[in-house]
Amino acid sequence: MSDVNHKNGVNTIREILSEPQTWKACLSELQIGEYVSFLKDPSLKGEQVFVGCGSSYYLAQVAAMTWSLLIKESVRALPASEILLFPELLKLPCKPVLISRSGHTTEMIEVGKFFQERKIPALGISCGAATPIEKVSTKTIVLRAADEKSTVMTRSFTSMLLALQSLAADYAKQSSFITGLKSLADQLDPKMTEIQSTVESLVNDHQFADYVFLGQGPFFGVAQEAMLKVKEMSCSYAQAFHTLEFRHGPKAIVSPETLVTFFISESGFSEEVPVLQEIKELGAITLVVANSSTPAMRKAADYLIELNFKAPEPAMPAPMVVPGQFLGYFTAMQKGFDPDSPRNLTRVVMLDGIR
């Protein structure tokens, strides 16, 4: 690895490595019942809408996917800006969930006001106490243990995701799903060193011009979040696509300087693995993140992270995104950037006069 200031990234790596312990702390303190009761209030009407900005929007996508799979209701995820600029696209009334790590993001606060003005109750989730998001939410989940010093979201993303997935599972009376979520921390903890080592070796061995992240179903939001981690921390060019969509034009960018990361699902592996094989044959370096592998998968993967967790597949996005966090961190360090304080970014986006 290149000669870098090793004081850079101290907070980021600590926060990534702390995720198993943070998940335990957050889930043990989460009073699921009161929030589920709120969400089941018969006065709440319309579709469930998860709203976020940046990483929180990708979190919203995964949460919405979980909600849809478990509860079988109409669900969508939207960036806050879409509601502010094109409110006519939102069918009212609805059941909004407002996601903001800091609780201060201007666009999220304005969206909260949008729903308040229309007397639509909203559930907020944040990692900061006594923040503006609480003033515009009817009820707020606060996960203080998941907050970070770093600019980019790592443990806050996964912890808020697990909290929202827990609500969906309790709402749907899926006790085995909740058990699976609670088991993830103990299953991930002994794997962290191996995951870290694999990703660090990959970064030490190569320098890439392009980073591509591919996932389907519950893992498309994971692919987008991993893309953002690499882009934010290391100022690298990165893109995310649905796995099978990559064939339809985007594969033109593939070269030996392209790292293509596959988040392989168990449900769709029979269709996703052929894409992996095709992209490998085109000359890309491939990183595969999967819960379990096959000989064909292993043959086409230059680097493989196999989790072997016992949990329902829709519960797996939180641990699946961790390799992407490590990739952002080690790529930033290789390039001499400080992942704690990425270029041009602030921890909270606060704007004047957006409405």
N, C-alpha and C positions, 0 to 999 in steps of 0.2 A: 504494500500500500504506500501511496505517496506520503512525503513528509508533511504532516499537518499539525496544527495546534491541537493537542489532545485535551485541552480544556473545552474545546468546542463539543457540543452535543452531550455534555454530561447529564443534563436534565432529561433529554430525550431518551437516551439509552436506559437510564434508571426507570423512567416511566413505562417504557415498553416491557422491561424485565419485571416490573411490579404488577403486571396485569393479572396473573392468577390470584394473587393476594387481594388485589383491588376488587376483583369480581366477587370473591367471597364476602368481603366487607360490605359491598353494596347490596348484594342479594340477601344477606342476613339482616340488614337494617330495613329493607324495603317492606312496607306494610301494604301488600298487594290488595287485600280485601277492600280497603276504603277507596282505592282508585278504580277497582273493578265495579264497585257499587255505583260510583259516579258515572262510569261509562255505560252502565246498564240502566241508568235512569230512563224510564219510558218517555220522558219529555224530550229527550235528545233524538233528533230525527236526521235522516239522510245518510249519505255515505261517510265512512271514516276517511279523514284526510290528514296525512302526515306532512308537516311543513318544516323545511329547514333551509339553511344556506351553506354552500360549500360541503364540507364533510358531513354536516348535519343533514343535508339533502340526500346524500348517498345513504346515510343511516336511515332516513325516512323511507327510501326505496326498499331496503332490506326489511325494515319493520312492517311496511305495507305488504310485502310478499308473505311474511310470516302470518300476519293477520288474515290475509286472504286464504292461505292454505288451511289455517286452523279454524277460522270462524265462518268461512264460506259466505262472506258478505262483500258488498261492493266497497273497494278500498282504492285509494290512490295516494301517490306522493307528489308533492309540488314544491318547487323552490318558492320562497317567500316573494321574490320579485314578480313572479308570474301572477300571483294574486293581486299585488299592488298595481301592476300595469295592465292586466287583462282580467279584471274581476268577473266579467261576463262569462268567462270560461268555467267559473266555479258554480256548481249547482247548489243553491241554498234552499233549505237549511242543510247543514252538514255537521259532522262531529270532528272538530279539529284537534290535532295534537301538535303543539308547538315545541320544536326541539332547538335548544340553544345552550351550548356548553357554558358560555359566560353569563347568559341571561341579560346581556346588554346590547346584543346586535340590533342595530337600528331597524333593519328591514323586518326582523322578527317582532320587534315591539310594535311597529306600525301595523303588521298583520294582526297582532293581538288586539289593537285598537279597532281595526276593521271589524273583527268579530264582536267586540264589545258594543260597538255602535249599533250592530244588528241584533243585539241581545242573544248571541249564540255562545253558549258555554264552551270553554276550551280547557283542555288539559295541557299543562306545560311540563317540560322536563329540562333540568339544568344541573350544572355542577357547582353553581355559585349561590350562596345564601343571601337573602334580602336583596334581590336584584329586580330590575324593572319587569322581567318576564312574569314575576309573581303578581304584579299589579294588574297585568292584562290577561291573566289566566284565572279560571275559576278555581282550579286546584293545581298544585305544582309538586312534582317529584323532584327532590333535591338530593343529588348524589355527591356530597362534599368529598368523599374519599377518592373520587375519580378525577378531581380537578388536577390541572397540570400547571407547571411553571413555563413549559415550552409553548411556543407559538402554535405549533401544529397539534392536532388532536390525535392521540393514540389510545391511551387507556380510557379516556372519556368517551370515545367513539364506541368501543366494545362494551363498556359498562352500561351506557345508556341504552345500547341495543339490547343487551341481555335483560335489562329492566323492562323494556317495552315488549320483548318476547315473552317474558314471564307474565305480564298482564294479559297478553293474548291467550296464553296457555290456561291461565286461571279462568278467564272469561269463557273459554271453550270447554272447561272442565277436563283438560288434558293433563292429568297428574303425572303421567309417565314423561311427558314433554318437559314439565318443570323439573322432574328428577334428572332428566338428561342435561338441562341447562345448568343445574347446580353441580353436576359432576364434571363440567368442563374444566374448571380451575384445577382440580386434582389431576386430571388427565393431561392438561397442558404443562403443568409445572415441570415434570421430569423431561419433557420434550424441548424445553426452551433452549438449552445449551446446544442440542443437535440442530435445531432450526437456525439459531444464530450462526453456528459454525458453517452450515451449508451455504447460507446467504453470503457470509463474509468471504468464503472461498470463491464463490461465483464472482463477486465484485473484484477480488484480488486477481483473478485470472483473466478478466476481460475489461474492455472499455467499449461502451455502446453509443451509437448515434441515435438509436430509437429504442423506446421501451413500449411494448404492447401488452395489455392485460385483457384476458378473455375469460368470460364466465357466462353461464346460463342460469335461469331460474333464480334461486336464492343467492347465487354467487355473481350475478351481474353487478349488483351494488357493491359487492366485495371487490370486483375487478375495477370499478370506478374509484373506489376509495384507495386501493393500492396504487392506481395511476396517479391520484392526487398526492399521495405521500411522496412518491419519487419526484414528481414535478415540483412540489413545494420545497422539500428539503434540499434537493440537489440541483434545482433549476435545470432539469433535463427535459427533453421533449418526450412526452408520454401520451399514449392514447388508450382508450378502453372500448371494447366491442362485445356484443354477444358472440359466443364462440363460433357458431355456424355462420353468422353474418360476416365474419372476417374473410370468408371465401369470395364474397360478392363485391370485389373491388379493392378493399384495403390491403389484401395480401400482396399487392403490387409493391409495397414498401419493403418487403422481406429481403434481407441480405445477411451476410455473416456479422454485420454490425448491429443487428436487431436482436434484442432479447424479447422473446415472446413467452409470457407467463400464462399458463393455463390453470384455472381453478376448475378441476374436473369434478363433475357431479356423479354420484352413483346412479341416479335415475337416468341420466342421459349419456353415460360413458360410451355406450355402443355407437353413438353418433359423434361424440366429441373426440374420441381417440383417433378416428380417421383424420380429423382436422389436424390434430397434433402430428400425426405421421406425415401428412402432406406438407405442413409448415417446416418440419424438420428436413424433409427432402429438398425443400427450396433453399435451405442453407442457414436458417435462423438458429441461434442458440436458444434452447428451450429449457424453461423451468416449469416443473409440474408440481402443483400443490393439490393433494388428493387425500381423501380419508383412507382409501385402500387402492392398491395398484394391481395391474395385470402385467404379464410378460411383454405384451405389445406396448403398453404404456412405458414400462421401464426401458425398453429398447429405444423409444423415441425421445426420451427425456435425457438431456445433458445433465440436469440437476433435478433431483426428486426429493420432495418433502412429503412423506407418508405419515399421516397422523395415527391411524388405527384407533380412533376413538369409538366408544360405544355410546351413541347418542342419535336421535332422529336427525335425518339430513337437514331439515330446515333449522335445526338448532346449531348448525356448524359454522355459520358465517363469522362469528366472533373469533374463534381460533384460526379460521382460514385466512383472515386478513393480517394476522401477525407477521407472516413472512414478508408481506408487502411493506410493513412498517420497518422491518429490519433492512429491506432493500433500499428504502429511502434514506435511512440513516447511514448505512455503509457507503452508498454511492456519494452522498454528500461529503463524507469524510475523505473519500478517495479524491474528490475534486477540490478539496480544500475549503468547503463551505461549512458554516455553522448551522447544523440542523435545529438548534435551539432557537435561532433567530434568522430565519430565511430572508433573503433579499426581497425588498419591496413589500414585505408582509408585516402586519400587526396582529396581535393576539385577538383583538376584537375589531370588527368593522363598524365604526360609528360614523354616521353621515348627517349632514345638515339639509333640511328642507327637501326630503324626497317625496313628500306628499303635498 
